[in-house]
Amino acid sequence: MGKAYLAMTALFGTFPAAFYQSYYDNSEITSDWQERMPLYNLYPLLNHLLLFDGSYLRDINEICRRFAETLISSAGAHSAD
């Protein structure tokens, strides 16, 4: 199972904690994948926005804003080098 599929398990709810623990115990996934979980869920959210209604727009905007700020901060840090 890829990180995007794992992220989707938390998109509209969540699986039992035992599922995630078993996954971590039996895979080589690093713990920092959760920082990018909203980014992995952006595509499914965009699909839901297109297919259903605007109720997903707030989450989409928040994800885009969060990662845009991260990229801008990162770019600023690199330009100071």
N, C-alpha and C positions, 0 to 999 in steps of 0.2 A: 504494500500500500504506500502510495506516495504522500508527501507532505500536504498536497492540495486536498487529497481525499481525507486525510486525517483532520485537516482543518474544517472540512465540511461537516464532520461529525459534531462540531460545536456551533455550527452556523444557526441552527434553529432549535437548539436544545443541546443535550450532551449525552454521551454514553456513560455507563457506570464507571466509577474510578478504577475498578479492577481491569476494565478494558484497556485504559490508557497505561496503567502500570504494566500489564502484560505486554503491551506494544513496546514500551520503553525497554523492558527486560529482554525482549527478543529481537531488537533491531539496533541499528547503529545510528539512529537519529540523535542529533545533538539537542540539548535543551533549549538552545536559542531559536529553534524553529517557531516557538510560540510567539516570539516578538514579531514575526512576519505573518502570523496566522491571519490577521485582517486582510493583508495583501493577497494571500491565497484565496480568500473568500470574495475578493472584489469582482471577479468574473461571474460567479454565480449570482451575486447581488445585482450586477448590471443586467443579467438575463431576466431576473425577477422584475426589475424595474421596467424593462421592455415589455414583458409578457403580462404583467399584472397592473401595477399602479405606482404612483409616486411615493408610497409609504417607505420605499427602500432608499429614497434619495438622501435622506439625512445621514444614514449609515455610510453611503457611498461618499458623500461630501466629507465626512469625518475621516474616513480612511485616506482619501486623497490628500486632505489637509495635513494629516499626521505625517504621511510619508514624504510629502513635498517639503515640509519643514525639516525633516530629517535630511533630505538630499541637499537642501540649501545650507543647512548647518555644516554638513559634511564638506560641501564644496568650499565654503568659507574657511574651514579649517585647513583644507589642502592649498588654498590660494595664499595662505599666510606662510607656507613653507618656503 
